[in-house]
Amino acid sequence: MPASTQSAPNLAALASLAGKKGLVVGIANEHSIAYGCARAMRQFGATLALTYLNDKAHPYVRPLAEQLEADILLPLDVQQPGQMEATFAEIAQRWGRLDFLLHAIAYAPKQDLLGRVIDSSRDGFATAMDVSCHSLIRMARMAEPLMKDGRASVTMSYYGAQKAIEHYGIMGPVKAALEASVRYLALELGPKGIRVHAVSPGPIRTRAASGIGGFDELLERAAAQAAKRRLVDIDDVGVVTALLVSEAARALTGNVVFVDAGYHIVG
């Protein structure tokens, strides 16, 4: 048969984020998983918009935004009316489009997070679900008109969504809902070329993780039982997330991608 005249794709270029513009939500400090992702995305060539939770968080996030040469830095507390709308309005005005979104926020009131699921309060459960899960749905809806010609959204989950992990408590059911939401968003947005994923990192010592009881034991168990016998770090998560929002992953959507050194296959 005659050789095809169609040129082979430039596979290296598919993994590049040069010329892409993305919103990263969830950086609290230099130890945040969202920061590891933003750093990888910037190294892949992306231009970034970053958010910070409040005035208390601003001094920690601003130096990181400067380091990443972020084009936009805005406050975003998803529980504050109007802040999410203002964020996407600014992106629409400044950029006119959005190529990718990273949602890396989660929260539960301390008394509900540290207690048993069966004892969780109605308000606490609703708050955890709103901040950690429904905020992704709201962001995806606001991003939809800005995402054209093949774009991607990624959120952060954890193995406790699929297995009962001691001390993970209320966040287990909430993350399970988040992973289910990813599948439905992928189905609904797929015809528009928008891909949606959840990344499920292994345990990493972040500020958010510090609120989980028995976290040191969880780290030790993960390192001992993971297939690769090691923990992962924010750079491990970052490079995978950057690839997921690139065109190299154009045929993937609706997945939960484990970045945990193989812990989920034996945990």
C-alpha distance (Angstrom), angle and dihedral (degrees) to the residues before:
residue distance angle dihedral
M1 . . .
P2 3.79 . .
A3 3.76 116.3 .
S4 3.78 115.2 -99.7
T5 3.77 115.4 -99.0
Q6 3.78 91.2 -150.5
S7 3.80 110.9 106.3
A8 3.79 118.6 -122.6
P9 3.81 115.4 -105.6
N10 3.77 118.5 -101.2
L11 3.78 96.0 -113.3
A12 3.78 94.8 -173.8
A13 3.81 90.4 54.7
L14 3.81 90.6 53.0
A15 3.80 90.1 62.7
S16 3.80 92.8 50.3
L17 3.80 121.1 100.4
A18 3.79 93.6 -163.2
G19 3.78 109.2 143.1
K20 3.82 92.3 13.5
K21 3.79 122.1 124.5
G22 3.78 121.4 -151.8
L23 3.78 142.0 177.6
V24 3.82 118.0 -135.7
V25 3.81 116.6 -165.0
G26 3.79 120.8 -174.9
I27 3.79 110.8 45.8
A28 3.81 110.3 142.5
N29 3.81 100.0 159.3
E30 3.80 142.3 -27.9
H31 3.82 91.0 -68.7
S32 3.81 94.6 58.2
I33 3.78 119.4 116.8
A34 3.80 86.8 -135.2
Y35 3.79 89.3 59.2
G36 3.80 91.5 52.5
C37 3.79 88.1 51.9
A38 3.81 93.7 46.4
R39 3.80 90.8 49.4
A40 3.80 91.9 52.6
M41 3.81 91.9 45.3
R42 3.79 90.5 51.6
Q43 3.80 91.1 48.6
F44 3.81 87.9 51.4
G45 3.82 87.0 56.9
A46 3.82 104.7 -98.2
T47 3.79 126.2 146.7
L48 3.80 109.5 -133.3
A49 3.77 141.9 -148.8
L50 3.80 112.7 -161.6
T51 3.78 133.7 -168.6
Y52 3.79 134.5 -155.5
L53 3.78 127.0 -155.8
N54 3.80 101.7 -127.2
D55 3.80 145.5 -36.4
K56 3.80 90.8 -68.8
A57 3.81 91.1 57.3
H58 3.81 95.5 42.5
P59 3.85 97.3 83.9
Y60 3.80 89.9 54.1
V61 3.79 96.7 46.2
R62 3.82 101.3 40.2
P63 3.85 95.6 68.0
L64 3.81 89.1 49.6
A65 3.80 90.5 49.5
E66 3.79 89.4 52.4
Q67 3.79 91.1 48.3
L68 3.80 90.1 51.5
E69 3.82 91.6 44.6
A70 3.79 89.0 -125.9
D71 3.78 113.3 -165.5
I72 3.82 93.7 -151.6
L73 3.83 132.0 28.7
L74 3.80 117.6 -178.0
P75 3.81 139.8 163.1
L76 3.78 114.5 -107.1
D77 3.77 125.8 177.7
V78 3.79 105.3 163.6
Q79 3.81 89.9 -151.9
Q80 3.80 92.3 59.2
P81 3.83 111.9 88.6
G82 3.77 113.4 -117.2
Q83 3.81 99.9 10.5
M84 3.80 95.2 101.5
E85 3.80 91.0 46.8
A86 3.81 89.9 49.6
T87 3.80 91.4 51.2
F88 3.78 94.2 53.5
A89 3.80 92.0 41.7
E90 3.80 89.5 56.0
I91 3.81 91.1 49.4
A92 3.80 90.8 48.7
Q93 3.80 91.1 50.2
R94 3.80 96.8 43.5
W95 3.78 101.3 35.9
G96 3.79 108.1 12.7
R97 3.79 89.9 -145.4
L98 3.79 143.8 43.3
D99 3.79 122.8 -142.8
F100 3.79 99.3 -174.4
L101 3.79 143.2 2.3
L102 3.80 129.2 -153.7
H103 3.80 115.7 -161.7
A104 3.81 109.4 -169.2
I105 3.78 106.1 156.4
A106 3.78 132.2 115.4
Y107 3.78 135.1 162.5
A108 3.78 142.0 169.9
P109 3.80 127.4 174.2
K110 3.80 108.8 -95.7
Q111 3.80 95.8 -118.6
D112 3.80 90.5 54.3
L113 3.80 95.1 40.8
L114 3.81 93.7 53.2
G115 3.79 96.6 42.0
R116 3.78 133.8 72.3
V117 3.79 118.8 -75.3
I118 3.80 89.4 -122.6
D119 3.81 89.8 57.4
S120 3.81 96.3 47.2
S121 3.77 115.6 126.7
R122 3.77 122.0 -117.7
D123 3.80 91.9 -121.6
G124 3.79 93.0 45.4
F125 3.78 92.7 51.1
A126 3.80 91.0 47.2
T127 3.80 91.4 50.1
A128 3.80 92.7 49.2
M129 3.79 90.9 48.9
D130 3.79 93.4 47.1
V131 3.80 97.1 49.0
S132 3.79 98.8 35.3
C133 3.81 102.1 36.4
H134 3.79 117.7 9.1
S135 3.80 91.2 48.5
L136 3.82 87.3 67.1
I137 3.79 90.2 54.3
R138 3.80 91.1 49.5
M139 3.78 92.3 48.1
A140 3.79 92.0 48.0
R141 3.80 89.9 52.3
M142 3.81 92.3 50.9
A143 3.80 92.1 44.3
E144 3.80 94.2 48.9
P145 3.84 97.9 84.0
L146 3.82 90.3 46.4
M147 3.80 94.9 50.5
K148 3.78 112.9 82.8
D149 3.81 135.5 162.3
G150 3.79 99.8 13.0
R151 3.77 118.6 -23.9
A152 3.81 135.4 162.2
S153 3.80 144.0 -140.7
V154 3.81 124.8 -162.6
T155 3.79 130.6 -171.8
M156 3.79 132.0 -172.9
S157 3.80 122.0 -113.9
Y158 3.81 135.7 163.2
Y159 3.82 137.9 -135.5
G160 3.81 88.7 -104.5
A161 3.80 86.4 78.1
Q162 3.80 89.8 69.5
K163 3.80 104.0 28.3
A164 3.78 131.0 34.8
I165 3.81 105.4 -103.9
E166 3.80 117.9 -168.0
H167 3.82 112.9 -110.7
Y168 3.83 93.5 8.6
G169 3.79 88.0 100.8
I170 3.77 120.6 156.3
M171 3.79 93.1 10.3
G172 3.81 90.1 68.4
P173 3.81 95.5 67.8
V174 3.82 90.2 38.5
K175 3.81 93.2 53.1
A176 3.81 89.4 45.5
A177 3.80 87.7 57.3
L178 3.80 89.3 47.5
E179 3.81 91.8 54.3
A180 3.81 91.0 48.0
S181 3.80 89.2 49.7
V182 3.81 89.5 53.7
R183 3.80 90.6 57.2
Y184 3.80 93.3 49.5
L185 3.79 93.2 45.1
A186 3.80 89.5 49.9
L187 3.79 90.1 52.1
E188 3.79 94.8 47.0
L189 3.80 97.5 42.2
G190 3.81 97.7 37.5
P191 3.83 94.7 89.2
K192 3.82 87.4 58.8
G193 3.78 91.6 53.2
I194 3.81 93.8 -107.9
R195 3.79 114.9 138.8
V196 3.82 123.2 -156.7
H197 3.80 128.2 -164.0
A198 3.77 142.6 167.1
V199 3.79 119.4 -141.4
S200 3.80 114.6 -153.0
P201 3.81 110.4 -159.3
G202 3.75 124.3 -167.6
P203 3.81 116.2 -112.0
I204 3.81 112.9 -58.6
R205 3.78 126.0 -179.6
T206 3.80 101.9 -110.4
R207 3.80 132.1 146.0
A208 3.80 90.5 -101.6
A209 3.81 92.2 50.6
S210 3.79 91.2 53.0
G211 3.79 88.8 75.5
I212 3.81 92.8 63.1
G213 3.80 114.5 97.1
G214 3.80 116.9 -121.1
F215 3.79 92.2 14.6
D216 3.82 95.1 149.5
E217 3.80 89.9 56.3
L218 3.79 89.6 47.8
L219 3.81 90.3 54.6
E220 3.81 92.0 48.8
R221 3.80 92.4 49.0
A222 3.81 92.8 47.9
A223 3.81 92.5 50.2
A224 3.81 91.9 47.8
Q225 3.81 97.4 44.8
A226 3.82 104.6 34.6
A227 3.79 113.5 109.2
K228 3.82 90.1 -118.0
R229 3.82 92.5 42.9
R230 3.77 93.7 -127.9
L231 3.78 143.3 91.2
V232 3.78 123.7 -111.7
D233 3.80 127.1 -125.4
I234 3.78 136.9 -149.1
D235 3.81 91.8 -91.4
D236 3.82 91.3 56.1
V237 3.80 88.7 53.8
G238 3.78 93.0 41.4
V239 3.79 98.3 57.0
V240 3.82 92.9 48.1
T241 3.80 91.4 48.3
A242 3.80 91.3 49.0
L243 3.80 89.9 52.5
L244 3.82 91.2 49.1
V245 3.80 92.6 56.9
S246 3.81 92.1 45.4
E247 3.78 125.7 86.7
A248 3.81 88.5 -106.8
A249 3.83 85.3 80.6
R250 3.81 94.5 44.9
A251 3.82 92.9 126.7
L252 3.81 94.9 51.4
T253 3.77 128.4 86.0
G254 3.79 140.5 144.0
N255 3.80 94.8 30.4
V256 3.77 134.5 139.5
V257 3.80 101.8 -141.6
F258 3.80 113.8 -159.5
V259 3.80 116.4 -145.7
D260 3.78 98.1 177.9
A261 3.82 107.4 112.9
G262 3.81 88.0 -101.1
Y263 3.78 98.3 -56.9
H264 3.81 92.9 134.4
I265 3.80 92.8 61.6
V266 3.80 92.7 59.4
G267 3.83 104.6 19.4
